[in-house]
Amino acid sequence: MSATTTNATTTKPPMIRSRRDASVPSRVTVTALLALSAFYFLLPLWWLLVSATKPFGEQFSGTGLWFDGFGLFDNVARLGSHDGGIFWRWMLNSVLYCGIGALLGTAFSALAGYALAKYRFPGRGLLFGVVLAAVLIPKVLFTLPLYLMFSGVGLMDNPLAVLLPSVVSPFGVYLCRVFAAQSVPDEVLEAGRIDGAGEFRVFRSLSVRMMLPALVTVLLFQFVEIWNNYLLPSMVLGDDRLQPVTVGLVGWNASHVAVPPALVVVGSLVSLVPLLLAFLSLQRFWRAGMTAGAVK
């Protein structure tokens, strides 16, 4: 008996060591791939930061990957004064389109996802299947039909042509449905109903608080998606005063004679500031929302 125990004791450490040794190459490989991906995605941002800080007109000189003088404040001043300050109007338009569209889209997604998760009604499975199918369809495919529809109802050159499609988010509905099903217990809802609360009050006072991480994630995704949207606003908005910053910068970039390329570089950097502020200020919520459905 003692010999068997001694044998088992002496054979366990080599097995543990072999497993640890085998996991070392895997960790190194994963770390190397993550580092390569981070380098690939961060290199353009680093170039943009370095180029925007150079003195005006020297954005494309030098190596492009290290600082050579500092003229960021002068560049931003030139950017704001060009063409009567149209850039700041574009930024305001983008903030309004993204803010209103993201808030309404998150509210509708929360209501739809909560209803799909907590209510039983005929056709619920079919409706959820339609939502999943909509998630797989690229939104760019809807641009031409939306353009024709808005043209037919007289919404061209109208901010509603940008806002109305922005409040629909199939992915937001899917995420809210998954999160509501896992994080909102039916017992809590029943307790609220027993206390005399109506369905909307139960949703507003109880469910929304438990779904907050998912709602913040949907809000951020909607904000970024609307901010980066270019094709639809460029087709439905012909007035420069109504365009978002993405469309305006592309227009500047197309007119190299009228607009110095340095302004496009500086404007691109400034246009990233609202996105960075949104992610940094709400990161503790959207990290939790991204893991919705990962663990049961």
N, C-alpha and C positions, 0 to 999 in steps of 0.2 A: 504493500500500500504506500509506504513511504517512498519507494523507488519510483512508483508511478507519479506520485505528487511532485517529486523532485524533477522528473522528466518533463512534466507539463510546465513546471515553473521555468525550466531552462529553455523550453521551446517557444514560450510566448514573446519574450522581448525581441528575438529576431523577426518574428512575424510583424510586430508593431513597427519595428524599425524599417522593415521592407516596405510597409504601406506608406510610412512617412517619406521614405526615399522616393517612392514612386509618385507621390503627390507633388514633389518639388518641381519636376519639369512641367507639370500641368499649371502650377501657379506661375512659374516664370513665363510660360507661353501666354497665359491669360493676361498677365501684367504687361507683357510686351505688346500684345494686340490692343489693349486699352490705351497704352501710351501712344501707339501709332495712330489710333483713331483720334485721340485728343490733339495730337500734333496736326493731323490733317484738317480738323475742323477749326482749330484755334489759330492756325497760321494766317488765313485771310483776315481774321479780326486783328491780329497783331500788326499786319501790314497796314490795315486801315487806321489803326491808332497811331502808328509811327508817321504815316504820310499826312494825316490831318494835323499833326503838331508841327510839321515843318513850316518854314516861312512861305508866304503865299507865292505860288508859281513854281515852287521847287518840290511839289508833291511826287513827281516821277523821276527825280534825280537821285543819285547815290545808289546805295545797295537796296534801299527800300525796307530793310529789316532792322534798322537801328536809327536812333534819333540823330538829327543833324540840324541843330538850331531849334528854337522854340517860337512859334508864332500862332499858337492855337487861338488865343483871345482875339488877335487881329483877324484871323480867318473867320471866326464866328461873327465878328462885327461886320465883315464884308458880306458874309452869307445873309445876315439879317437885313442889310441895307440894299441888297440887289433887287432890282425890279419892284421897288416900293415895299419890300418886306413880304413878298409873296410866300417865302418859305415858311414863315411862322403861321401864316394863314393855312398852309397845307398841314402843318403839324397840328393846329387846332382842329381842322377837319378830321384828321386821322384819330385824334383823341376822342372826338365826339362820336364818330362812326363806331370806333372800337368800344368805347365805354357803354354807349346805349345798346349796341348790338350784343355785346357780351353779357350785359346785365339781363336783358330780355331773353336772350338765348339760354342763359343759365336758369332763369325762372321757369321757362317753358320746359326745359329738359328735366328739371327737378319734379315738376308736376306730372309730366308724362312718365318718367321713370318710376316715380312713387306709385302711380296708378297701376302700371304694369306689374309691379312687384307685390302690391298689397291688396289688390282687388281682383275678384274672380268675375269675369264677364265673357260672354260668347265672342269668339274671335280673338281672344287675347294672344294665343300662341301665333296665330297668323299675323297679327299686327306686329308682334315682336320680331317675327321673321322678316317682315318688310323693313323694319328698322335695321336689322343686321345686314340685309341686302343693300340698303342705302349707305351703310358705312363703307361697303366695298366699292361703291361707285365714286370715281373722282369727281369732285365738284366742278372741275373745269368743263365737264361734259354738259353741265346745265347752263353754261354761259350764253350760248347762242339762243336756246329756247327762252331764257329770261330776257334777253335783249329784244327778241321779237315780241314777247308778251308785254314788256314795259313800253315798247314803241307803240303797240296797239292801243294801250290804255292811256297814253299821253304822260308817262312818267319819265321821259327822257330829260336830262339835265335837272333831275330832282333827287335830293338826298334819299328819298324813300326807296329809290331804285337800288341803293347800296344797303340800306338798313333792313329792308324786308327779307332778303335772302339770308342776312346775317343772323337772324333770330332762330333759324332752324339748324339744329345740330344733332344728326343721328348718333354720332359718337357720344355726345353728351347725354342723350336719352339712354343709350346702352350702359354707360358708366353709372348713371344715377339708378338705373334699375338694378344693376348688380350690387351696388353699395347699399341701397335700401333693403334689398332682400337679405343681406348679411348683417347689417349694423342696426337695423330698426326692428326690435323684437315685437312680435304680435301682442305679447302680454302688456307691453307699455301702451300700445294703441288701445287695447281693450280697457285698460285702467282709465285712460283719458275719456273714453266714451261713457264708462260707468259714472264718472264724475260729472257728466252732463255736457262735455265739450263736443261741439260739432266737428264734422269731418275736416273742414278747412282749418279750424283752430287746432285740432290734433296735429295736422300736418305742419302748421306754422309754428306752434309752440314746442312740439316734441320732435317731430321727424326732421325738420330742417336743422336743428342743432346737432342731431346725431349724424346727419349727412353732410355736415359742413366741410370736411376734408375733400369729399368728392365734388362738392359745389365749387370750391375754390379751384380745383383742378380744371373743371369744365370752364370756369370763368377765364382762367389763364390761357387755355387752349383756344377758346373762342377769340380772346383778345389778340393773340398772336396770329391766328388764321385770318382775321379781318384786317389786321395791320399789314400783313404780307400779301393780301389779295391785290392783284394788279389788273387782271384781264377784264373782270366785270366793271370796275369803276372806269377804266379807260374807254370802254365801249358805251357806257350809259351817261357819262359825264363829259360834256364837251366844254363847259365853262371852267376856265383855269381857277376861278375863285372857289369852286366846289370840289376840286380834286383832292384826294389824299396825298400824303407825302411820297408814297411809292410811285404814283403816276407822275407827279411833278418832277421827281428826280430823273426818271427815265426820259421825260421830255427835255429836261436840261441836258442830259447826256447825249441826246440825239442832235442837239444844236450846238456843235463845238464852236461855231463862230460867235454866236450871241452870248453864250455862257461859258466862262472859263472852266476847264475840267477840274480845276482845284476846288471850285465851289461844290461840285458833285461829290467829291471825296469827303469834304468837311460835312456836307449835308447828310451823307450816308452815316457818318459817325454820330452826328447829333440825333438822327432818327432812331438809333438804337437805344438811346437813354431811357425812354419810357418803358421799353420792354425789359431792360435790365432792372429798373426800379421795381417793376411789378413782380418779377421773379424773386428778387432778393427780399422784398418785403413780405411775400406770401409763401416763401419756400417751406416753412414748417407745416403748412396745410397741404400743399400739393404733393409733398413727398408721401404723406400718409394716404392721400387719395390715389396716387399711382399704384400703391400696393393693394388696392381694393380687389378682393377676389383671389389674392395670392395664397392666403392661409384660411382654412376653414376651422 
